[in-house]
């Protein structure tokens, strides 16, 4: 259980780090660019939807790496170095019912700083019929920023080509994840 006071303290620490971050030039993130297949359907107006971007870990799910038996579901994942492992996944209650209510207004995608092999295995359990999430972005789509020797993976919304920032919102438990687009972010209490 995360206490709101702890979350506020964490958020204050994030803001101090963000002030020291240097936003990369757009030319430096070109290799991260993606074109969503439904980008032309995003915007404001009749028949258009907005884009809601969800973090994975501690937003939609909590991963139990040490003891998979503590979790509600077990998932086989392949970690970097081709290491196969069984992890436990706890899913935030009611997430799917709530997002289904909003599908007429939003396209939903997942943008995670996790490696693709891990993220895909977890998302495939979370949304096995690909009913909710229409696209996935991973660590390789993040900007890597170093502050005082510490490396951060920032979900830089500029990588999503053909969609205006005014038509995107990112939901994440860490301000650091959307450090370059604080006005687009909705911080959410972490799910453990």
C-alpha positions in Angstrom: 0.0 0.0 0.0 1.4 3.3 -1.1 0.8 6.2 1.2 -0.1 9.5 -0.5 2.5 11.3 1.6 5.2 8.9 0.4 4.0 9.4 -3.2 4.1 13.2 -2.8 7.7 13.0 -1.4 8.7 10.8 -4.3 7.2 13.2 -6.7 9.1 16.1 -5.2 12.3 14.2 -5.6 11.4 13.5 -9.2 10.9 17.2 -9.9 14.4 18.0 -8.5 15.9 15.4 -10.9 13.8 16.7 -13.9 15.1 20.2 -13.4 18.6 18.8 -14.1 17.6 16.9 -17.2 18.5 18.0 -20.7 15.8 17.3 -23.3 17.4 15.6 -26.3 17.2 17.2 -29.7 14.6 15.7 -31.9 17.3 14.6 -34.3 18.9 12.5 -31.5 15.7 10.4 -31.0 15.0 9.7 -34.6 15.7 6.0 -34.2 12.9 5.8 -31.6 10.2 7.3 -33.9 7.0 5.3 -34.5 4.0 5.9 -36.7 0.8 4.5 -35.2 -1.3 2.8 -37.8 -4.4 4.7 -36.5 -2.7 8.1 -36.2 -5.1 9.7 -38.7 -8.0 8.8 -36.4 -6.5 10.7 -33.5 -7.5 14.3 -32.8 -10.4 16.6 -32.1 -13.6 16.5 -34.0 -16.3 14.1 -35.3 -15.2 10.5 -35.3 -11.8 11.3 -33.8 -10.4 9.9 -30.5 -7.6 11.0 -28.2 -4.6 8.9 -27.3 -4.2 7.5 -23.8 -0.8 6.1 -23.1 -0.4 3.7 -20.1 2.7 2.7 -18.2 2.9 -1.0 -17.4 4.8 -1.7 -14.2 3.3 -0.3 -11.0 0.6 1.4 -13.1 -1.3 -1.5 -14.7 0.5 -4.4 -12.9 2.9 -5.3 -10.2 5.5 -7.9 -11.0 6.7 -10.4 -8.3 10.2 -11.4 -9.4 11.4 -13.1 -6.3 8.4 -15.3 -5.4 5.9 -15.9 -8.3 3.7 -17.8 -5.9 2.7 -14.6 -4.2 1.0 -13.3 -7.3 -2.4 -13.9 -8.8 -0.9 -15.1 -12.1 2.3 -16.7 -13.3 4.0 -15.7 -16.5 6.9 -17.2 -18.4 9.2 -14.4 -19.6 12.4 -14.1 -21.5 14.7 -11.6 -19.9 17.8 -9.9 -21.5 20.5 -12.4 -22.1 17.9 -15.0 -23.2 17.2 -15.9 -19.6 13.8 -17.6 -19.2 12.1 -17.1 -15.9 8.7 -17.5 -14.3 7.4 -14.3 -12.7 4.3 -13.4 -10.8 1.9 -10.7 -12.0 -0.7 -8.9 -10.0 -3.1 -6.9 -12.1 -4.6 -3.6 -10.9 -8.3 -4.3 -10.1 -11.0 -3.0 -12.4 -8.6 -1.5 -15.0 -10.2 -3.3 -17.9 -13.8 -2.5 -17.0 -12.9 1.2 -16.7 -11.0 1.4 -19.9 -13.7 -0.4 -21.8 -16.1 2.4 -20.8 -13.7 4.9 -22.4 -13.0 3.1 -25.7 -15.3 5.4 -27.7 -13.2 8.4 -26.7 -9.6 7.0 -26.6 -7.1 4.8 -28.3 -5.1 3.0 -25.7 -1.4 2.1 -26.0 1.2 0.8 -23.6 4.5 2.7 -23.3 7.0 0.9 -21.0 10.6 1.4 -20.1 10.8 -2.4 -19.9 12.4 -4.7 -22.4 10.1 -5.9 -25.2 10.3 -9.6 -24.5 9.2 -9.1 -20.8 6.6 -6.5 -21.6 5.0 -8.5 -24.4 4.7 -11.6 -22.2 3.0 -9.6 -19.5 0.7 -7.6 -21.9 -0.3 -10.8 -23.6 -1.7 -11.9 -20.2 -3.2 -8.6 -19.4 -4.9 -8.0 -22.7 -4.8 -11.5 -24.3 -7.3 -10.7 -27.0 -5.7 -7.3 -27.8 -9.1 -5.8 -27.1 -7.7 -2.7 -25.2 -4.2 -1.8 -26.3 -3.8 -1.0 -29.9 0.0 -0.5 -29.9 3.0 -1.1 -27.7 6.2 1.0 -27.1 9.2 -0.3 -25.2 12.5 0.7 -23.7 14.0 1.1 -27.2 11.5 3.9 -27.8 12.6 5.8 -24.7 15.1 8.6 -24.5 18.0 7.8 -22.3 19.0 10.7 -20.0 21.8 10.7 -17.5 21.7 13.0 -14.5 24.7 12.9 -12.1 25.7 9.4 -13.3 22.2 8.0 -13.0 20.5 6.7 -16.1 16.8 7.4 -16.7 14.5 6.0 -19.5 12.1 8.8 -20.4 9.0 8.2 -22.4 9.4 11.0 -24.9 6.0 11.6 -26.5 7.7 13.2 -29.5 8.6 9.7 -30.8 4.9 9.3 -31.7 4.8 10.8 -35.2 1.7 12.2 -36.8 -0.1 12.9 -33.5 -0.2 16.3 -31.8 0.9 16.5 -28.2 -2.5 18.2 -27.4 -4.2 14.9 -28.3 -2.1 12.7 -25.9 -2.2 11.9 -22.2 0.2 9.6 -20.4 -0.8 7.8 -17.2 2.2 6.7 -15.1 3.3 6.3 -11.5 6.5 8.2 -12.1 7.0 11.8 -13.1 10.4 10.8 -14.4 8.8 8.7 -17.0 7.1 11.7 -18.7 9.6 14.3 -17.6 9.7 16.1 -20.9 5.8 16.4 -21.1 4.6 17.1 -17.6 1.5 18.9 -19.0 0.5 15.7 -20.7 0.9 13.5 -17.7 -1.5 12.1 -15.1 0.5 10.8 -12.2 -1.1 7.7 -10.6 -0.4 6.1 -7.3 1.8 3.0 -7.8 0.1 -0.4 -7.6 1.9 -3.0 -5.5 
